[in-house]
Amino acid sequence: MKVPMLNLPAQFKNIRAEVLSELHEVFETQYFVLGPRVKKLEEQMAALAGMPHGIGVSSGTDALILSLLAIGVKPGDEVVTTPYSFFATASAIVRVGARPVFADVDEASFNLDVKKAAAAVTSKTKALLPVHLFGLVCDPQAWRDLAARHGVRLIEDACQAVGARRAGFTAGGIGDLSAFSFYPTKNLGGAGDGGMVLARDEELAKLVRMDRVHGGRDRYYHDRVGICGRLDEVQAAVLLVKIKHLSEWNERRRKTAALYNELLKGTPVTTPAAPSDAYHTYHQYVLHAPRRDELREYLRGREIGCDVYYPVPLHLQPCFAFLGCRQGQFPVAERLCAETLALPMSAELTEAEVEAVTGEIRNFYGRAVV
Ligand SMILES: Cc1ncc(COP(=O)(O)O)c(C=O)c1O
């Protein structure tokens, strides 16, 4: 059975009429950028995470850049982050002229290890930037405590964790600022690029709002050099339809993850950790898999989607060579890059598809159910 990694056409089938009707409205009004729909989405995203301010922006990457600019991160500053994430987590720091300082991740949760991050804080540290990777929220209190202890800002990369929760907090509602991505493959995905910054503080929200339109106080009067980072009404229209389904879709992902966990028992793979205080939303369902590369080829050969997130840890990306990191410096992140494999995951995945995927994994390892 052919099983895609993600089934956006199946998702669209269920919301087609509503999405097309909303898009029709946008085109009738011809109001395309930073309009009423963006404002409504900002309010709904802020409410979801329990934050007072939402600012719609052009992508998750720009949400990170705008957050860093708002807190004044500049050349000479350091930002502590994870080497096991999507590229933009670290590139945003470099884009504003600062230095990403990596610390290793926790093997079970895949998230930045808060104790190792604490050891990486220096007098130059301006912010901490943990990532709620694959939909698992980092320990909220531990990160808030660490930021408070050192008097530095906490920015959450919540790009993979919309609607995820942990210990009384919702992703994006833990730090001073948080960044979301609405890239089409995300749990809440638009029809192109889009993102959101959430801010706790009115002043920081104001700066992000200014900087997304070139740092303009008023049109053509610039106090700051911002970026072109606006969100458009087409994205907001699609996202406002989809956000109504978010909790149901996240719940379905969790059920699918539970079924995978069950059907993979007795195989040599390690299924993803889900701490009891976490509401994991499984942006990706990621295994530790012995003979990972062979398994990937085997599954692909049988038209089962699977992917490696991420094959190269950030500290070993050629463009970050100037940071002077070396192979072996963050052994857990390096091991995860070599050993993990993401399986198909979406709210639309059927039980039969999960059975087909896990059946092929069993065939690959040649093991019987125990
Ligand atoms: C962890 C993480 N950070 C940042 C981003 C950047 O988001 P975008 O692609 O919307 O710029 C992504 C998504 O691609 C991501 O997964």
The ligand as a MOL file (V3000), in Angstrom:
LIG
                    3D

  0  0  0     0  0            999 V3000
M  V30 BEGIN CTAB
M  V30 COUNTS 16 16 0 0 0
M  V30 BEGIN ATOM
M  V30 1 C 11.6830 24.4270 14.1640 0
M  V30 2 C 11.4370 25.3660 13.0240 0
M  V30 3 N 11.8850 26.6250 13.1180 0
M  V30 4 C 11.6820 27.5080 12.1220 0
M  V30 5 C 11.0160 27.1620 10.9820 0
M  V30 6 C 10.8910 28.1630 9.8770 0
M  V30 7 O 9.5830 28.3640 9.4630 0
M  V30 8 P 9.2790 28.8420 7.9610 0
M  V30 9 O 9.5630 27.7120 7.0490 0
M  V30 10 O 7.8260 29.2110 7.9990 0
M  V30 11 O 10.1290 30.0300 7.6930 0
M  V30 12 C 10.5250 25.8560 10.8340 0
M  V30 13 C 9.7640 25.3980 9.6690 0
M  V30 14 O 10.0460 25.2720 8.5790 0
M  V30 15 C 10.7580 24.9330 11.8780 0
M  V30 16 O 10.3490 23.6710 11.7800 0
M  V30 END ATOM
M  V30 BEGIN BOND
M  V30 1 1 1 2
M  V30 2 1 2 3
M  V30 3 2 2 15
M  V30 4 2 3 4
M  V30 5 1 4 5
M  V30 6 1 5 6
M  V30 7 2 5 12
M  V30 8 1 6 7
M  V30 9 1 7 8
M  V30 10 2 8 9
M  V30 11 1 8 10
M  V30 12 1 8 11
M  V30 13 1 12 13
M  V30 14 1 12 15
M  V30 15 2 13 14
M  V30 16 1 15 16
M  V30 END BOND
M  V30 END CTAB
M  END
